[in-house]
Amino acid sequence: MAYTDRFEQAEEYRREELVRRIEHSVENLTLQELEALYYDMSTKNYINEQY
């Protein structure tokens, strides 16, 4: 396995770990905190309103 392959795997693992932690944290937010987070993310264009 090449060094770059190991680096990419480690990066993907870290990404998945961060997503899990963020998902867990978001599940525990109050409605007001969720609304504030949603507003902040939408004003920074992290959320796309198209479904």
N, CA, C and O atoms as a Maestro MAE file, in Angstrom:
{
 s_m_m2io_version
 :::
 2.0.0
}

f_m_ct {
 s_m_title
 :::
 protein
 m_atom[204] {
  # First column is atom index #
  i_m_mmod_type
  r_m_x_coord
  r_m_y_coord
  r_m_z_coord
  i_m_residue_number
  s_m_chain_name
  s_m_pdb_residue_name
  s_m_pdb_atom_name
  i_m_atomic_number
  :::
  1 25 0.850 -1.178 0.000 1 A "MET " " N  " 7
  2 3 0.000 0.000 0.000 1 A "MET " " CA " 6
  3 2 0.890 1.234 0.000 1 A "MET " " C  " 6
  4 15 1.811 1.346 0.809 1 A "MET " " O  " 8
  5 25 0.615 2.139 -0.894 2 A "ALA " " N  " 7
  6 3 1.398 3.366 -0.995 2 A "ALA " " CA " 6
  7 2 1.066 4.316 0.146 2 A "ALA " " C  " 6
  8 15 -0.007 4.243 0.746 2 A "ALA " " O  " 8
  9 25 1.999 5.201 0.429 3 A "TYR " " N  " 7
  10 3 1.800 6.188 1.499 3 A "TYR " " CA " 6
  11 2 0.554 7.023 1.244 3 A "TYR " " C  " 6
  12 15 -0.209 7.296 2.171 3 A "TYR " " O  " 8
  13 25 0.340 7.429 0.006 4 A "THR " " N  " 7
  14 3 -0.826 8.265 -0.304 4 A "THR " " CA " 6
  15 2 -2.125 7.518 -0.047 4 A "THR " " C  " 6
  16 15 -3.114 8.124 0.366 4 A "THR " " O  " 8
  17 25 -2.137 6.201 -0.287 5 A "ASP " " N  " 7
  18 3 -3.336 5.408 -0.014 5 A "ASP " " CA " 6
  19 2 -3.645 5.410 1.483 5 A "ASP " " C  " 6
  20 15 -4.796 5.572 1.888 5 A "ASP " " O  " 8
  21 25 -2.595 5.226 2.305 6 A "ARG " " N  " 7
  22 3 -2.788 5.239 3.754 6 A "ARG " " CA " 6
  23 2 -3.272 6.602 4.228 6 A "ARG " " C  " 6
  24 15 -4.132 6.694 5.105 6 A "ARG " " O  " 8
  25 25 -2.715 7.664 3.642 7 A "PHE " " N  " 7
  26 3 -3.125 9.019 4.015 7 A "PHE " " CA " 6
  27 2 -4.588 9.248 3.664 7 A "PHE " " C  " 6
  28 15 -5.334 9.807 4.468 7 A "PHE " " O  " 8
  29 25 -5.004 8.828 2.485 8 A "GLU " " N  " 7
  30 3 -6.394 9.000 2.069 8 A "GLU " " CA " 6
  31 2 -7.337 8.199 2.951 8 A "GLU " " C  " 6
  32 15 -8.424 8.677 3.274 8 A "GLU " " O  " 8
  33 25 -6.949 6.995 3.347 9 A "GLN " " N  " 7
  34 3 -7.783 6.183 4.227 9 A "GLN " " CA " 6
  35 2 -7.900 6.828 5.599 9 A "GLN " " C  " 6
  36 15 -8.983 6.854 6.185 9 A "GLN " " O  " 8
  37 25 -6.796 7.345 6.110 10 A "ALA " " N  " 7
  38 3 -6.816 8.014 7.408 10 A "ALA " " CA " 6
  39 2 -7.689 9.267 7.338 10 A "ALA " " C  " 6
  40 15 -8.433 9.562 8.274 10 A "ALA " " O  " 8
  41 25 -7.599 9.991 6.245 11 A "GLU " " N  " 7
  42 3 -8.410 11.195 6.073 11 A "GLU " " CA " 6
  43 2 -9.895 10.845 6.007 11 A "GLU " " C  " 6
  44 15 -10.720 11.531 6.609 11 A "GLU " " O  " 8
  45 25 -10.237 9.793 5.285 12 A "GLU " " N  " 7
  46 3 -11.632 9.370 5.174 12 A "GLU " " CA " 6
  47 2 -12.154 8.892 6.541 12 A "GLU " " C  " 6
  48 15 -13.291 9.188 6.910 12 A "GLU " " O  " 8
  49 25 -11.330 8.160 7.281 13 A "TYR " " N  " 7
  50 3 -11.722 7.710 8.612 13 A "TYR " " CA " 6
  51 2 -11.992 8.903 9.519 13 A "TYR " " C  " 6
  52 15 -12.986 8.923 10.245 13 A "TYR " " O  " 8
  53 25 -11.113 9.893 9.477 14 A "ARG " " N  " 7
  54 3 -11.280 11.091 10.311 14 A "ARG " " CA " 6
  55 2 -12.554 11.829 9.920 14 A "ARG " " C  " 6
  56 15 -13.274 12.322 10.788 14 A "ARG " " O  " 8
  57 25 -12.836 11.910 8.632 15 A "ARG " " N  " 7
  58 3 -14.052 12.571 8.150 15 A "ARG " " CA " 6
  59 2 -15.286 11.857 8.695 15 A "ARG " " C  " 6
  60 15 -16.209 12.503 9.192 15 A "ARG " " O  " 8
  61 25 -15.305 10.529 8.603 16 A "GLU " " N  " 7
  62 3 -16.442 9.757 9.101 16 A "GLU " " CA " 6
  63 2 -16.614 9.933 10.604 16 A "GLU " " C  " 6
  64 15 -17.738 10.028 11.097 16 A "GLU " " O  " 8
  65 25 -15.502 9.976 11.334 17 A "GLU " " N  " 7
  66 3 -15.558 10.180 12.775 17 A "GLU " " CA " 6
  67 2 -16.167 11.548 13.107 17 A "GLU " " C  " 6
  68 15 -17.000 11.661 14.006 17 A "GLU " " O  " 8
  69 25 -15.748 12.575 12.380 18 A "LEU " " N  " 7
  70 3 -16.285 13.912 12.619 18 A "LEU " " CA " 6
  71 2 -17.770 13.985 12.295 18 A "LEU " " C  " 6
  72 15 -18.530 14.615 13.032 18 A "LEU " " O  " 8
  73 25 -18.193 13.359 11.215 19 A "VAL " " N  " 7
  74 3 -19.609 13.345 10.851 19 A "VAL " " CA " 6
  75 2 -20.424 12.669 11.944 19 A "VAL " " C  " 6
  76 15 -21.484 13.168 12.322 19 A "VAL " " O  " 8
  77 25 -19.941 11.533 12.459 20 A "ARG " " N  " 7
  78 3 -20.649 10.841 13.545 20 A "ARG " " CA " 6
  79 2 -20.783 11.727 14.777 20 A "ARG " " C  " 6
  80 15 -21.850 11.789 15.387 20 A "ARG " " O  " 8
  81 25 -19.718 12.403 15.140 21 A "ARG " " N  " 7
  82 3 -19.754 13.270 16.321 21 A "ARG " " CA " 6
  83 2 -20.702 14.443 16.121 21 A "ARG " " C  " 6
  84 15 -21.442 14.813 17.033 21 A "ARG " " O  " 8
  85 25 -20.681 15.024 14.934 22 A "ILE " " N  " 7
  86 3 -21.568 16.157 14.643 22 A "ILE " " CA " 6
  87 2 -23.018 15.693 14.641 22 A "ILE " " C  " 6
  88 15 -23.880 16.367 15.204 22 A "ILE " " O  " 8
  89 25 -23.301 14.548 14.014 23 A "GLU " " N  " 7
  90 3 -24.670 14.027 14.008 23 A "GLU " " CA " 6
  91 2 -25.172 13.797 15.428 23 A "GLU " " C  " 6
  92 15 -26.307 14.148 15.752 23 A "GLU " " O  " 8
  93 25 -24.343 13.219 16.263 24 A "HIS " " N  " 7
  94 3 -24.737 12.975 17.652 24 A "HIS " " CA " 6
  95 2 -25.018 14.288 18.375 24 A "HIS " " C  " 6
  96 15 -25.989 14.390 19.125 24 A "HIS " " O  " 8
  97 25 -24.187 15.274 18.155 25 A "SER " " N  " 7
  98 3 -24.368 16.571 18.812 25 A "SER " " CA " 6
  99 2 -25.636 17.266 18.337 25 A "SER " " C  " 6
  100 15 -26.367 17.842 19.143 25 A "SER " " O  " 8
  101 25 -25.898 17.217 17.050 26 A "VAL " " N  " 7
  102 3 -27.081 17.876 16.485 26 A "VAL " " CA " 6
  103 2 -28.354 17.244 17.041 26 A "VAL " " C  " 6
  104 15 -29.334 17.946 17.289 26 A "VAL " " O  " 8
  105 25 -28.350 15.938 17.236 27 A "GLU " " N  " 7
  106 3 -29.521 15.250 17.777 27 A "GLU " " CA " 6
  107 2 -29.887 15.745 19.170 27 A "GLU " " C  " 6
  108 15 -31.038 15.612 19.587 27 A "GLU " " O  " 8
  109 25 -28.939 16.308 19.887 28 A "ASN " " N  " 7
  110 3 -29.168 16.752 21.255 28 A "ASN " " CA " 6
  111 2 -29.418 18.260 21.381 28 A "ASN " " C  " 6
  112 15 -29.538 18.772 22.495 28 A "ASN " " O  " 8
  113 25 -29.495 18.968 20.264 29 A "LEU " " N  " 7
  114 3 -29.739 20.414 20.305 29 A "LEU " " CA " 6
  115 2 -31.213 20.711 20.561 29 A "LEU " " C  " 6
  116 15 -32.092 19.928 20.199 29 A "LEU " " O  " 8
  117 25 -31.465 21.845 21.185 30 A "THR " " N  " 7
  118 3 -32.842 22.299 21.369 30 A "THR " " CA " 6
  119 2 -33.344 22.893 20.053 30 A "THR " " C  " 6
  120 15 -32.566 23.127 19.129 30 A "THR " " O  " 8
  121 25 -34.634 23.129 19.982 31 A "LEU " " N  " 7
  122 3 -35.208 23.729 18.772 31 A "LEU " " CA " 6
  123 2 -34.576 25.085 18.495 31 A "LEU " " C  " 6
  124 15 -34.255 25.391 17.347 31 A "LEU " " O  " 8
  125 25 -34.396 25.882 19.503 32 A "GLN " " N  " 7
  126 3 -33.802 27.205 19.321 32 A "GLN " " CA " 6
  127 2 -32.362 27.096 18.811 32 A "GLN " " C  " 6
  128 15 -31.941 27.868 17.949 32 A "GLN " " O  " 8
  129 25 -31.626 26.148 19.340 33 A "GLU " " N  " 7
  130 3 -30.246 25.948 18.880 33 A "GLU " " CA " 6
  131 2 -30.221 25.457 17.442 33 A "GLU " " C  " 6
  132 15 -29.368 25.871 16.656 33 A "GLU " " O  " 8
  133 25 -31.160 24.569 17.093 34 A "LEU " " N  " 7
  134 3 -31.250 24.092 15.712 34 A "LEU " " CA " 6
  135 2 -31.599 25.219 14.751 34 A "LEU " " C  " 6
  136 15 -31.038 25.311 13.659 34 A "LEU " " O  " 8
  137 25 -32.525 26.071 15.161 35 A "GLU " " N  " 7
  138 3 -32.892 27.204 14.310 35 A "GLU " " CA " 6
  139 2 -31.713 28.148 14.115 35 A "GLU " " C  " 6
  140 15 -31.498 28.650 13.012 35 A "GLU " " O  " 8
  141 25 -30.951 28.394 15.171 36 A "ALA " " N  " 7
  142 3 -29.777 29.261 15.062 36 A "ALA " " CA " 6
  143 2 -28.731 28.634 14.148 36 A "ALA " " C  " 6
  144 15 -28.126 29.320 13.324 36 A "ALA " " O  " 8
  145 25 -28.521 27.330 14.296 37 A "LEU " " N  " 7
  146 3 -27.564 26.626 13.442 37 A "LEU " " CA " 6
  147 2 -28.021 26.656 11.991 37 A "LEU " " C  " 6
  148 15 -27.226 26.912 11.087 37 A "LEU " " O  " 8
  149 25 -29.302 26.395 11.774 38 A "TYR " " N  " 7
  150 3 -29.849 26.417 10.422 38 A "TYR " " CA " 6
  151 2 -29.676 27.800 9.787 38 A "TYR " " C  " 6
  152 15 -29.262 27.910 8.633 38 A "TYR " " O  " 8
  153 25 -29.992 28.841 10.539 39 A "TYR " " N  " 7
  154 3 -29.853 30.204 10.017 39 A "TYR " " CA " 6
  155 2 -28.395 30.493 9.655 39 A "TYR " " C  " 6
  156 15 -28.107 31.023 8.582 39 A "TYR " " O  " 8
  157 25 -27.493 30.144 10.550 40 A "ASP " " N  " 7
  158 3 -26.073 30.394 10.306 40 A "ASP " " CA " 6
  159 2 -25.589 29.650 9.064 40 A "ASP " " C  " 6
  160 15 -24.890 30.218 8.225 40 A "ASP " " O  " 8
  161 25 -25.963 28.382 8.954 41 A "MET " " N  " 7
  162 3 -25.521 27.584 7.807 41 A "MET " " CA " 6
  163 2 -26.154 28.059 6.502 41 A "MET " " C  " 6
  164 15 -25.505 28.040 5.456 41 A "MET " " O  " 8
  165 25 -27.415 28.483 6.556 42 A "SER " " N  " 7
  166 3 -28.068 28.938 5.323 42 A "SER " " CA " 6
  167 2 -27.504 30.275 4.864 42 A "SER " " C  " 6
  168 15 -27.398 30.512 3.661 42 A "SER " " O  " 8
  169 25 -27.140 31.156 5.796 43 A "THR " " N  " 7
  170 3 -26.566 32.446 5.390 43 A "THR " " CA " 6
  171 2 -25.156 32.278 4.827 43 A "THR " " C  " 6
  172 15 -24.674 33.133 4.084 43 A "THR " " O  " 8
  173 25 -24.505 31.187 5.179 44 A "LYS " " N  " 7
  174 3 -23.167 30.913 4.651 44 A "LYS " " CA " 6
  175 2 -23.210 29.966 3.456 44 A "LYS " " C  " 6
  176 15 -22.174 29.502 2.980 44 A "LYS " " O  " 8
  177 25 -24.425 29.683 2.975 45 A "ASN " " N  " 7
  178 3 -24.649 28.829 1.804 45 A "ASN " " CA " 6
  179 2 -24.150 27.394 1.982 45 A "ASN " " C  " 6
  180 15 -23.758 26.753 1.007 45 A "ASN " " O  " 8
  181 25 -24.161 26.886 3.211 46 A "TYR " " N  " 7
  182 3 -23.850 25.486 3.453 46 A "TYR " " CA " 6
  183 2 -25.078 24.615 3.226 46 A "TYR " " C  " 6
  184 15 -24.964 23.410 3.005 46 A "TYR " " O  " 8
  185 25 -26.263 25.242 3.283 47 A "ILE " " N  " 7
  186 3 -27.508 24.521 3.083 47 A "ILE " " CA " 6
  187 2 -28.122 24.989 1.780 47 A "ILE " " C  " 6
  188 15 -28.290 26.186 1.542 47 A "ILE " " O  " 8
  189 25 -28.453 24.022 0.945 48 A "ASN " " N  " 7
  190 3 -29.082 24.307 -0.336 48 A "ASN " " CA " 6
  191 2 -30.568 24.023 -0.181 48 A "ASN " " C  " 6
  192 15 -30.939 22.915 0.208 48 A "ASN " " O  " 8
  193 25 -31.414 24.977 -0.469 49 A "GLU " " N  " 7
  194 3 -32.859 24.834 -0.272 49 A "GLU " " CA " 6
  195 2 -33.522 23.932 -1.313 49 A "GLU " " C  " 6
  196 15 -34.707 23.625 -1.179 49 A "GLU " " O  " 8
  197 25 -32.802 23.503 -2.333 50 A "GLN " " N  " 7
  198 3 -33.404 22.647 -3.353 50 A "GLN " " CA " 6
  199 2 -33.410 21.207 -2.858 50 A "GLN " " C  " 6
  200 15 -32.387 20.695 -2.403 50 A "GLN " " O  " 8
  201 25 -34.554 20.564 -2.949 51 A "TYR " " N  " 7
  202 3 -34.676 19.173 -2.530 51 A "TYR " " CA " 6
  203 2 -34.924 18.297 -3.715 51 A "TYR " " C  " 6
  204 15 -35.057 17.082 -3.567 51 A "TYR " " O  " 8
  :::
 }
 m_bond[203] {
  # First column is bond index #
  i_m_from
  i_m_to
  i_m_order
  :::
  1 1 2 1
  2 2 3 1
  3 3 4 2
  4 3 5 1
  5 5 6 1
  6 6 7 1
  7 7 8 2
  8 7 9 1
  9 9 10 1
  10 10 11 1
  11 11 12 2
  12 11 13 1
  13 13 14 1
  14 14 15 1
  15 15 16 2
  16 15 17 1
  17 17 18 1
  18 18 19 1
  19 19 20 2
  20 19 21 1
  21 21 22 1
  22 22 23 1
  23 23 24 2
  24 23 25 1
  25 25 26 1
  26 26 27 1
  27 27 28 2
  28 27 29 1
  29 29 30 1
  30 30 31 1
  31 31 32 2
  32 31 33 1
  33 33 34 1
  34 34 35 1
  35 35 36 2
  36 35 37 1
  37 37 38 1
  38 38 39 1
  39 39 40 2
  40 39 41 1
  41 41 42 1
  42 42 43 1
  43 43 44 2
  44 43 45 1
  45 45 46 1
  46 46 47 1
  47 47 48 2
  48 47 49 1
  49 49 50 1
  50 50 51 1
  51 51 52 2
  52 51 53 1
  53 53 54 1
  54 54 55 1
  55 55 56 2
  56 55 57 1
  57 57 58 1
  58 58 59 1
  59 59 60 2
  60 59 61 1
  61 61 62 1
  62 62 63 1
  63 63 64 2
  64 63 65 1
  65 65 66 1
  66 66 67 1
  67 67 68 2
  68 67 69 1
  69 69 70 1
  70 70 71 1
  71 71 72 2
  72 71 73 1
  73 73 74 1
  74 74 75 1
  75 75 76 2
  76 75 77 1
  77 77 78 1
  78 78 79 1
  79 79 80 2
  80 79 81 1
  81 81 82 1
  82 82 83 1
  83 83 84 2
  84 83 85 1
  85 85 86 1
  86 86 87 1
  87 87 88 2
  88 87 89 1
  89 89 90 1
  90 90 91 1
  91 91 92 2
  92 91 93 1
  93 93 94 1
  94 94 95 1
  95 95 96 2
  96 95 97 1
  97 97 98 1
  98 98 99 1
  99 99 100 2
  100 99 101 1
  101 101 102 1
  102 102 103 1
  103 103 104 2
  104 103 105 1
  105 105 106 1
  106 106 107 1
  107 107 108 2
  108 107 109 1
  109 109 110 1
  110 110 111 1
  111 111 112 2
  112 111 113 1
  113 113 114 1
  114 114 115 1
  115 115 116 2
  116 115 117 1
  117 117 118 1
  118 118 119 1
  119 119 120 2
  120 119 121 1
  121 121 122 1
  122 122 123 1
  123 123 124 2
  124 123 125 1
  125 125 126 1
  126 126 127 1
  127 127 128 2
  128 127 129 1
  129 129 130 1
  130 130 131 1
  131 131 132 2
  132 131 133 1
  133 133 134 1
  134 134 135 1
  135 135 136 2
  136 135 137 1
  137 137 138 1
  138 138 139 1
  139 139 140 2
  140 139 141 1
  141 141 142 1
  142 142 143 1
  143 143 144 2
  144 143 145 1
  145 145 146 1
  146 146 147 1
  147 147 148 2
  148 147 149 1
  149 149 150 1
  150 150 151 1
  151 151 152 2
  152 151 153 1
  153 153 154 1
  154 154 155 1
  155 155 156 2
  156 155 157 1
  157 157 158 1
  158 158 159 1
  159 159 160 2
  160 159 161 1
  161 161 162 1
  162 162 163 1
  163 163 164 2
  164 163 165 1
  165 165 166 1
  166 166 167 1
  167 167 168 2
  168 167 169 1
  169 169 170 1
  170 170 171 1
  171 171 172 2
  172 171 173 1
  173 173 174 1
  174 174 175 1
  175 175 176 2
  176 175 177 1
  177 177 178 1
  178 178 179 1
  179 179 180 2
  180 179 181 1
  181 181 182 1
  182 182 183 1
  183 183 184 2
  184 183 185 1
  185 185 186 1
  186 186 187 1
  187 187 188 2
  188 187 189 1
  189 189 190 1
  190 190 191 1
  191 191 192 2
  192 191 193 1
  193 193 194 1
  194 194 195 1
  195 195 196 2
  196 195 197 1
  197 197 198 1
  198 198 199 1
  199 199 200 2
  200 199 201 1
  201 201 202 1
  202 202 203 1
  203 203 204 2
  :::
 }
}
